[in-house]
Amino acid sequence: MADDLTFSDFTAAEKLRVAALVARMAKRGAAGPDVDLSDLKRRVERIEKQAMRRKQSK
């Protein structure tokens, strides 16, 4: 997560989406060390960027 963001900067929907993506990463990670998680990480980063833009516009 970006340094300037806190958990309260996310909307309820964003919190749920991030939690679901982290759960999917954990499930994939259990398959082994060679599993690619980059697609899920990019999705989380996109949500973080959206929250950061909203925070900066306040």
mmCIF file of the N, C-alpha and C atoms, coordinates in Angstrom:
data_MODEL
# 
_entry.id   MODEL 
# 
loop_
_atom_site.group_PDB 
_atom_site.id 
_atom_site.type_symbol 
_atom_site.label_atom_id 
_atom_site.label_alt_id 
_atom_site.label_comp_id 
_atom_site.label_asym_id 
_atom_site.label_entity_id 
_atom_site.label_seq_id 
_atom_site.pdbx_PDB_ins_code 
_atom_site.Cartn_x 
_atom_site.Cartn_y 
_atom_site.Cartn_z 
_atom_site.occupancy 
_atom_site.B_iso_or_equiv 
_atom_site.pdbx_formal_charge 
_atom_site.auth_seq_id 
_atom_site.auth_comp_id 
_atom_site.auth_asym_id 
_atom_site.auth_atom_id 
_atom_site.pdbx_PDB_model_num 
ATOM 1   N N  . MET A 1 1  ? 0.849   -1.170  0.000   1.00 0.00 ? 1  MET A N  1 
ATOM 2   C CA . MET A 1 1  ? 0.000   0.000   0.000   1.00 0.00 ? 1  MET A CA 1 
ATOM 3   C C  . MET A 1 1  ? 0.900   1.240   0.000   1.00 0.00 ? 1  MET A C  1 
ATOM 4   N N  . ALA A 1 2  ? 0.431   2.272   -0.599  1.00 0.00 ? 2  ALA A N  1 
ATOM 5   C CA . ALA A 1 2  ? 1.180   3.523   -0.656  1.00 0.00 ? 2  ALA A CA 1 
ATOM 6   C C  . ALA A 1 2  ? 1.369   4.087   0.748   1.00 0.00 ? 2  ALA A C  1 
ATOM 7   N N  . ASP A 1 3  ? 2.437   4.815   0.938   1.00 0.00 ? 3  ASP A N  1 
ATOM 8   C CA . ASP A 1 3  ? 2.788   5.323   2.265   1.00 0.00 ? 3  ASP A CA 1 
ATOM 9   C C  . ASP A 1 3  ? 1.777   6.307   2.826   1.00 0.00 ? 3  ASP A C  1 
ATOM 10  N N  . ASP A 1 4  ? 1.164   7.106   1.976   1.00 0.00 ? 4  ASP A N  1 
ATOM 11  C CA . ASP A 1 4  ? 0.271   8.154   2.449   1.00 0.00 ? 4  ASP A CA 1 
ATOM 12  C C  . ASP A 1 4  ? -1.160  7.688   2.676   1.00 0.00 ? 4  ASP A C  1 
ATOM 13  N N  . LEU A 1 5  ? -1.471  6.458   2.337   1.00 0.00 ? 5  LEU A N  1 
ATOM 14  C CA . LEU A 1 5  ? -2.835  5.963   2.489   1.00 0.00 ? 5  LEU A CA 1 
ATOM 15  C C  . LEU A 1 5  ? -3.001  5.238   3.818   1.00 0.00 ? 5  LEU A C  1 
ATOM 16  N N  . THR A 1 6  ? -4.170  5.430   4.401   1.00 0.00 ? 6  THR A N  1 
ATOM 17  C CA . THR A 1 6  ? -4.539  4.658   5.581   1.00 0.00 ? 6  THR A CA 1 
ATOM 18  C C  . THR A 1 6  ? -5.782  3.848   5.233   1.00 0.00 ? 6  THR A C  1 
ATOM 19  N N  . PHE A 1 7  ? -6.122  2.919   6.089   1.00 0.00 ? 7  PHE A N  1 
ATOM 20  C CA . PHE A 1 7  ? -7.273  2.056   5.824   1.00 0.00 ? 7  PHE A CA 1 
ATOM 21  C C  . PHE A 1 7  ? -8.549  2.875   5.696   1.00 0.00 ? 7  PHE A C  1 
ATOM 22  N N  . SER A 1 8  ? -8.638  3.968   6.415   1.00 0.00 ? 8  SER A N  1 
ATOM 23  C CA . SER A 1 8  ? -9.850  4.789   6.382   1.00 0.00 ? 8  SER A CA 1 
ATOM 24  C C  . SER A 1 8  ? -9.983  5.595   5.085   1.00 0.00 ? 8  SER A C  1 
ATOM 25  N N  . ASP A 1 9  ? -8.928  5.661   4.282   1.00 0.00 ? 9  ASP A N  1 
ATOM 26  C CA . ASP A 1 9  ? -8.997  6.380   3.004   1.00 0.00 ? 9  ASP A CA 1 
ATOM 27  C C  . ASP A 1 9  ? -9.732  5.595   1.927   1.00 0.00 ? 9  ASP A C  1 
ATOM 28  N N  . PHE A 1 10 ? -9.966  4.317   2.166   1.00 0.00 ? 10 PHE A N  1 
ATOM 29  C CA . PHE A 1 10 ? -10.655 3.470   1.201   1.00 0.00 ? 10 PHE A CA 1 
ATOM 30  C C  . PHE A 1 10 ? -12.147 3.455   1.483   1.00 0.00 ? 10 PHE A C  1 
ATOM 31  N N  . THR A 1 11 ? -12.937 3.325   0.425   1.00 0.00 ? 11 THR A N  1 
ATOM 32  C CA . THR A 1 11 ? -14.381 3.157   0.609   1.00 0.00 ? 11 THR A CA 1 
ATOM 33  C C  . THR A 1 11 ? -14.632 1.715   1.052   1.00 0.00 ? 11 THR A C  1 
ATOM 34  N N  . ALA A 1 12 ? -15.841 1.452   1.490   1.00 0.00 ? 12 ALA A N  1 
ATOM 35  C CA . ALA A 1 12 ? -16.184 0.095   1.933   1.00 0.00 ? 12 ALA A CA 1 
ATOM 36  C C  . ALA A 1 12 ? -16.036 -0.901  0.781   1.00 0.00 ? 12 ALA A C  1 
ATOM 37  N N  . ALA A 1 13 ? -16.446 -0.502  -0.405  1.00 0.00 ? 13 ALA A N  1 
ATOM 38  C CA . ALA A 1 13 ? -16.330 -1.383  -1.569  1.00 0.00 ? 13 ALA A CA 1 
ATOM 39  C C  . ALA A 1 13 ? -14.867 -1.665  -1.904  1.00 0.00 ? 13 ALA A C  1 
ATOM 40  N N  . GLU A 1 14 ? -14.029 -0.641  -1.814  1.00 0.00 ? 14 GLU A N  1 
ATOM 41  C CA . GLU A 1 14 ? -12.604 -0.834  -2.095  1.00 0.00 ? 14 GLU A CA 1 
ATOM 42  C C  . GLU A 1 14 ? -11.966 -1.759  -1.070  1.00 0.00 ? 14 GLU A C  1 
ATOM 43  N N  . LYS A 1 15 ? -12.358 -1.613  0.178   1.00 0.00 ? 15 LYS A N  1 
ATOM 44  C CA . LYS A 1 15 ? -11.824 -2.494  1.228   1.00 0.00 ? 15 LYS A CA 1 
ATOM 45  C C  . LYS A 1 15 ? -12.187 -3.944  0.934   1.00 0.00 ? 15 LYS A C  1 
ATOM 46  N N  . LEU A 1 16 ? -13.424 -4.180  0.522   1.00 0.00 ? 16 LEU A N  1 
ATOM 47  C CA . LEU A 1 16 ? -13.856 -5.534  0.197   1.00 0.00 ? 16 LEU A CA 1 
ATOM 48  C C  . LEU A 1 16 ? -13.110 -6.084  -1.011  1.00 0.00 ? 16 LEU A C  1 
ATOM 49  N N  . ARG A 1 17 ? -12.938 -5.255  -2.023  1.00 0.00 ? 17 ARG A N  1 
ATOM 50  C CA . ARG A 1 17 ? -12.231 -5.706  -3.224  1.00 0.00 ? 17 ARG A CA 1 
ATOM 51  C C  . ARG A 1 17 ? -10.779 -6.044  -2.918  1.00 0.00 ? 17 ARG A C  1 
ATOM 52  N N  . VAL A 1 18 ? -10.116 -5.206  -2.114  1.00 0.00 ? 18 VAL A N  1 
ATOM 53  C CA . VAL A 1 18 ? -8.725  -5.477  -1.752  1.00 0.00 ? 18 VAL A CA 1 
ATOM 54  C C  . VAL A 1 18 ? -8.640  -6.757  -0.922  1.00 0.00 ? 18 VAL A C  1 
ATOM 55  N N  . ALA A 1 19 ? -9.558  -6.933  0.017   1.00 0.00 ? 19 ALA A N  1 
ATOM 56  C CA . ALA A 1 19 ? -9.552  -8.143  0.842   1.00 0.00 ? 19 ALA A CA 1 
ATOM 57  C C  . ALA A 1 19 ? -9.746  -9.391  -0.018  1.00 0.00 ? 19 ALA A C  1 
ATOM 58  N N  . ALA A 1 20 ? -10.638 -9.315  -0.991  1.00 0.00 ? 20 ALA A N  1 
ATOM 59  C CA . ALA A 1 20 ? -10.871 -10.464 -1.867  1.00 0.00 ? 20 ALA A CA 1 
ATOM 60  C C  . ALA A 1 20 ? -9.643  -10.762 -2.724  1.00 0.00 ? 20 ALA A C  1 
ATOM 61  N N  . LEU A 1 21 ? -8.992  -9.711  -3.209  1.00 0.00 ? 21 LEU A N  1 
ATOM 62  C CA . LEU A 1 21 ? -7.799  -9.915  -4.023  1.00 0.00 ? 21 LEU A CA 1 
ATOM 63  C C  . LEU A 1 21 ? -6.652  -10.492 -3.201  1.00 0.00 ? 21 LEU A C  1 
ATOM 64  N N  . VAL A 1 22 ? -6.511  -10.044 -1.963  1.00 0.00 ? 22 VAL A N  1 
ATOM 65  C CA . VAL A 1 22 ? -5.469  -10.582 -1.084  1.00 0.00 ? 22 VAL A CA 1 
ATOM 66  C C  . VAL A 1 22 ? -5.746  -12.059 -0.791  1.00 0.00 ? 22 VAL A C  1 
ATOM 67  N N  . ALA A 1 23 ? -7.008  -12.396 -0.600  1.00 0.00 ? 23 ALA A N  1 
ATOM 68  C CA . ALA A 1 23 ? -7.365  -13.797 -0.381  1.00 0.00 ? 23 ALA A CA 1 
ATOM 69  C C  . ALA A 1 23 ? -7.023  -14.644 -1.605  1.00 0.00 ? 23 ALA A C  1 
ATOM 70  N N  . ARG A 1 24 ? -7.278  -14.111 -2.787  1.00 0.00 ? 24 ARG A N  1 
ATOM 71  C CA . ARG A 1 24 ? -6.928  -14.835 -4.017  1.00 0.00 ? 24 ARG A CA 1 
ATOM 72  C C  . ARG A 1 24 ? -5.425  -14.990 -4.147  1.00 0.00 ? 24 ARG A C  1 
ATOM 73  N N  . MET A 1 25 ? -4.668  -13.948 -3.752  1.00 0.00 ? 25 MET A N  1 
ATOM 74  C CA . MET A 1 25 ? -3.206  -14.046 -3.782  1.00 0.00 ? 25 MET A CA 1 
ATOM 75  C C  . MET A 1 25 ? -2.723  -15.133 -2.835  1.00 0.00 ? 25 MET A C  1 
ATOM 76  N N  . ALA A 1 26 ? -3.323  -15.199 -1.650  1.00 0.00 ? 26 ALA A N  1 
ATOM 77  C CA . ALA A 1 26 ? -2.933  -16.215 -0.673  1.00 0.00 ? 26 ALA A CA 1 
ATOM 78  C C  . ALA A 1 26 ? -3.229  -17.614 -1.198  1.00 0.00 ? 26 ALA A C  1 
ATOM 79  N N  . LYS A 1 27 ? -4.365  -17.760 -1.834  1.00 0.00 ? 27 LYS A N  1 
ATOM 80  C CA . LYS A 1 27 ? -4.742  -19.066 -2.381  1.00 0.00 ? 27 LYS A CA 1 
ATOM 81  C C  . LYS A 1 27 ? -3.770  -19.480 -3.486  1.00 0.00 ? 27 LYS A C  1 
ATOM 82  N N  . ARG A 1 28 ? -3.434  -18.543 -4.358  1.00 0.00 ? 28 ARG A N  1 
ATOM 83  C CA . ARG A 1 28 ? -2.470  -18.844 -5.415  1.00 0.00 ? 28 ARG A CA 1 
ATOM 84  C C  . ARG A 1 28 ? -1.086  -19.105 -4.830  1.00 0.00 ? 28 ARG A C  1 
ATOM 85  N N  . GLY A 1 29 ? -0.726  -18.326 -3.829  1.00 0.00 ? 29 GLY A N  1 
ATOM 86  C CA . GLY A 1 29 ? 0.586   -18.486 -3.209  1.00 0.00 ? 29 GLY A CA 1 
ATOM 87  C C  . GLY A 1 29 ? 0.765   -19.849 -2.564  1.00 0.00 ? 29 GLY A C  1 
ATOM 88  N N  . ALA A 1 30 ? -0.330  -20.438 -2.117  1.00 0.00 ? 30 ALA A N  1 
ATOM 89  C CA . ALA A 1 30 ? -0.267  -21.765 -1.514  1.00 0.00 ? 30 ALA A CA 1 
ATOM 90  C C  . ALA A 1 30 ? 0.090   -22.823 -2.550  1.00 0.00 ? 30 ALA A C  1 
ATOM 91  N N  . ALA A 1 31 ? -0.092  -22.512 -3.823  1.00 0.00 ? 31 ALA A N  1 
ATOM 92  C CA . ALA A 1 31 ? 0.212   -23.465 -4.886  1.00 0.00 ? 31 ALA A CA 1 
ATOM 93  C C  . ALA A 1 31 ? 1.712   -23.635 -5.088  1.00 0.00 ? 31 ALA A C  1 
ATOM 94  N N  . GLY A 1 32 ? 2.475   -22.667 -4.665  1.00 0.00 ? 32 GLY A N  1 
ATOM 95  C CA . GLY A 1 32 ? 3.924   -22.774 -4.787  1.00 0.00 ? 32 GLY A CA 1 
ATOM 96  C C  . GLY A 1 32 ? 4.573   -21.440 -5.076  1.00 0.00 ? 32 GLY A C  1 
ATOM 97  N N  . PRO A 1 33 ? 5.896   -21.417 -5.011  1.00 0.00 ? 33 PRO A N  1 
ATOM 98  C CA . PRO A 1 33 ? 6.629   -20.154 -5.187  1.00 0.00 ? 33 PRO A CA 1 
ATOM 99  C C  . PRO A 1 33 ? 6.710   -19.681 -6.643  1.00 0.00 ? 33 PRO A C  1 
ATOM 100 N N  . ASP A 1 34 ? 6.401   -20.536 -7.593  1.00 0.00 ? 34 ASP A N  1 
ATOM 101 C CA . ASP A 1 34 ? 6.535   -20.162 -9.000  1.00 0.00 ? 34 ASP A CA 1 
ATOM 102 C C  . ASP A 1 34 ? 5.262   -19.577 -9.596  1.00 0.00 ? 34 ASP A C  1 
ATOM 103 N N  . VAL A 1 35 ? 4.254   -19.344 -8.782  1.00 0.00 ? 35 VAL A N  1 
ATOM 104 C CA . VAL A 1 35 ? 2.971   -18.829 -9.267  1.00 0.00 ? 35 VAL A CA 1 
ATOM 105 C C  . VAL A 1 35 ? 3.070   -17.326 -9.482  1.00 0.00 ? 35 VAL A C  1 
ATOM 106 N N  . ASP A 1 36 ? 2.522   -16.847 -10.579 1.00 0.00 ? 36 ASP A N  1 
ATOM 107 C CA . ASP A 1 36 ? 2.555   -15.425 -10.925 1.00 0.00 ? 36 ASP A CA 1 
ATOM 108 C C  . ASP A 1 36 ? 1.387   -14.691 -10.263 1.00 0.00 ? 36 ASP A C  1 
ATOM 109 N N  . LEU A 1 37 ? 1.698   -13.707 -9.442  1.00 0.00 ? 37 LEU A N  1 
ATOM 110 C CA . LEU A 1 37 ? 0.684   -12.907 -8.752  1.00 0.00 ? 37 LEU A CA 1 
ATOM 111 C C  . LEU A 1 37 ? 0.592   -11.486 -9.302  1.00 0.00 ? 37 LEU A C  1 
ATOM 112 N N  . SER A 1 38 ? 1.330   -11.199 -10.357 1.00 0.00 ? 38 SER A N  1 
ATOM 113 C CA . SER A 1 38 ? 1.435   -9.820  -10.839 1.00 0.00 ? 38 SER A CA 1 
ATOM 114 C C  . SER A 1 38 ? 0.096   -9.242  -11.279 1.00 0.00 ? 38 SER A C  1 
ATOM 115 N N  . ASP A 1 39 ? -0.787  -10.054 -11.848 1.00 0.00 ? 39 ASP A N  1 
ATOM 116 C CA . ASP A 1 39 ? -2.076  -9.520  -12.298 1.00 0.00 ? 39 ASP A CA 1 
ATOM 117 C C  . ASP A 1 39 ? -2.917  -9.058  -11.112 1.00 0.00 ? 39 ASP A C  1 
ATOM 118 N N  . LEU A 1 40 ? -2.903  -9.811  -10.028 1.00 0.00 ? 40 LEU A N  1 
ATOM 119 C CA . LEU A 1 40 ? -3.671  -9.415  -8.853  1.00 0.00 ? 40 LEU A CA 1 
ATOM 120 C C  . LEU A 1 40 ? -3.037  -8.211  -8.159  1.00 0.00 ? 40 LEU A C  1 
ATOM 121 N N  . LYS A 1 41 ? -1.718  -8.157  -8.136  1.00 0.00 ? 41 LYS A N  1 
ATOM 122 C CA . LYS A 1 41 ? -1.029  -7.006  -7.544  1.00 0.00 ? 41 LYS A CA 1 
ATOM 123 C C  . LYS A 1 41 ? -1.355  -5.720  -8.305  1.00 0.00 ? 41 LYS A C  1 
ATOM 124 N N  . ARG A 1 42 ? -1.410  -5.811  -9.633  1.00 0.00 ? 42 ARG A N  1 
ATOM 125 C CA . ARG A 1 42 ? -1.751  -4.628  -10.440 1.00 0.00 ? 42 ARG A CA 1 
ATOM 126 C C  . ARG A 1 42 ? -3.162  -4.145  -10.131 1.00 0.00 ? 42 ARG A C  1 
ATOM 127 N N  . ARG A 1 43 ? -4.079  -5.077  -9.923  1.00 0.00 ? 43 ARG A N  1 
ATOM 128 C CA . ARG A 1 43 ? -5.460  -4.692  -9.600  1.00 0.00 ? 43 ARG A CA 1 
ATOM 129 C C  . ARG A 1 43 ? -5.519  -3.974  -8.262  1.00 0.00 ? 43 ARG A C  1 
ATOM 130 N N  . VAL A 1 44 ? -4.758  -4.450  -7.275  1.00 0.00 ? 44 VAL A N  1 
ATOM 131 C CA . VAL A 1 44 ? -4.715  -3.787  -5.960  1.00 0.00 ? 44 VAL A CA 1 
ATOM 132 C C  . VAL A 1 44 ? -4.085  -2.410  -6.100  1.00 0.00 ? 44 VAL A C  1 
ATOM 133 N N  . GLU A 1 45 ? -3.017  -2.306  -6.877  1.00 0.00 ? 45 GLU A N  1 
ATOM 134 C CA . GLU A 1 45 ? -2.368  -1.010  -7.089  1.00 0.00 ? 45 GLU A CA 1 
ATOM 135 C C  . GLU A 1 45 ? -3.311  -0.012  -7.744  1.00 0.00 ? 45 GLU A C  1 
ATOM 136 N N  . ARG A 1 46 ? -4.145  -0.484  -8.662  1.00 0.00 ? 46 ARG A N  1 
ATOM 137 C CA . ARG A 1 46 ? -5.133  0.390   -9.308  1.00 0.00 ? 46 ARG A CA 1 
ATOM 138 C C  . ARG A 1 46 ? -6.129  0.932   -8.291  1.00 0.00 ? 46 ARG A C  1 
ATOM 139 N N  . ILE A 1 47 ? -6.565  0.091   -7.379  1.00 0.00 ? 47 ILE A N  1 
ATOM 140 C CA . ILE A 1 47 ? -7.505  0.520   -6.331  1.00 0.00 ? 47 ILE A CA 1 
ATOM 141 C C  . ILE A 1 47 ? -6.818  1.539   -5.422  1.00 0.00 ? 47 ILE A C  1 
ATOM 142 N N  . GLU A 1 48 ? -5.549  1.291   -5.096  1.00 0.00 ? 48 GLU A N  1 
ATOM 143 C CA . GLU A 1 48 ? -4.795  2.238   -4.258  1.00 0.00 ? 48 GLU A CA 1 
ATOM 144 C C  . GLU A 1 48 ? -4.651  3.592   -4.948  1.00 0.00 ? 48 GLU A C  1 
ATOM 145 N N  . LYS A 1 49 ? -4.368  3.578   -6.245  1.00 0.00 ? 49 LYS A N  1 
ATOM 146 C CA . LYS A 1 49 ? -4.227  4.837   -6.986  1.00 0.00 ? 49 LYS A CA 1 
ATOM 147 C C  . LYS A 1 49 ? -5.532  5.616   -6.986  1.00 0.00 ? 49 LYS A C  1 
ATOM 148 N N  . GLN A 1 50 ? -6.635  4.902   -7.136  1.00 0.00 ? 50 GLN A N  1 
ATOM 149 C CA . GLN A 1 50 ? -7.949  5.549   -7.122  1.00 0.00 ? 50 GLN A CA 1 
ATOM 150 C C  . GLN A 1 50 ? -8.211  6.203   -5.765  1.00 0.00 ? 50 GLN A C  1 
ATOM 151 N N  . ALA A 1 51 ? -7.887  5.516   -4.689  1.00 0.00 ? 51 ALA A N  1 
ATOM 152 C CA . ALA A 1 51 ? -8.080  6.066   -3.350  1.00 0.00 ? 51 ALA A CA 1 
ATOM 153 C C  . ALA A 1 51 ? -7.141  7.267   -3.131  1.00 0.00 ? 51 ALA A C  1 
ATOM 154 N N  . MET A 1 52 ? -5.919  7.173   -3.646  1.00 0.00 ? 52 MET A N  1 
ATOM 155 C CA . MET A 1 52 ? -4.974  8.275   -3.492  1.00 0.00 ? 52 MET A CA 1 
ATOM 156 C C  . MET A 1 52 ? -5.452  9.510   -4.251  1.00 0.00 ? 52 MET A C  1 
ATOM 157 N N  . ARG A 1 53 ? -5.968  9.336   -5.460  1.00 0.00 ? 53 ARG A N  1 
ATOM 158 C CA . ARG A 1 53 ? -6.491  10.482  -6.223  1.00 0.00 ? 53 ARG A CA 1 
ATOM 159 C C  . ARG A 1 53 ? -7.652  11.137  -5.483  1.00 0.00 ? 53 ARG A C  1 
ATOM 160 N N  . ARG A 1 54 ? -8.527  10.311  -4.918  1.00 0.00 ? 54 ARG A N  1 
ATOM 161 C CA . ARG A 1 54 ? -9.672  10.844  -4.196  1.00 0.00 ? 54 ARG A CA 1 
ATOM 162 C C  . ARG A 1 54 ? -9.201  11.604  -2.950  1.00 0.00 ? 54 ARG A C  1 
ATOM 163 N N  . LYS A 1 55 ? -8.192  11.083  -2.248  1.00 0.00 ? 55 LYS A N  1 
ATOM 164 C CA . LYS A 1 55 ? -7.680  11.739  -1.048  1.00 0.00 ? 55 LYS A CA 1 
ATOM 165 C C  . LYS A 1 55 ? -7.032  13.080  -1.399  1.00 0.00 ? 55 LYS A C  1 
ATOM 166 N N  . GLN A 1 56 ? -6.290  13.120  -2.492  1.00 0.00 ? 56 GLN A N  1 
ATOM 167 C CA . GLN A 1 56 ? -5.600  14.350  -2.883  1.00 0.00 ? 56 GLN A CA 1 
ATOM 168 C C  . GLN A 1 56 ? -6.567  15.418  -3.394  1.00 0.00 ? 56 GLN A C  1 
ATOM 169 N N  . SER A 1 57 ? -7.723  15.012  -3.893  1.00 0.00 ? 57 SER A N  1 
ATOM 170 C CA . SER A 1 57 ? -8.677  15.990  -4.416  1.00 0.00 ? 57 SER A CA 1 
ATOM 171 C C  . SER A 1 57 ? -9.500  16.647  -3.309  1.00 0.00 ? 57 SER A C  1 
ATOM 172 N N  . LYS A 1 58 ? -9.412  16.121  -2.104  1.00 0.00 ? 58 LYS A N  1 
ATOM 173 C CA . LYS A 1 58 ? -10.162 16.709  -0.978  1.00 0.00 ? 58 LYS A CA 1 
ATOM 174 C C  . LYS A 1 58 ? -9.590  18.003  -0.527  1.00 0.00 ? 58 LYS A C  1 
# 
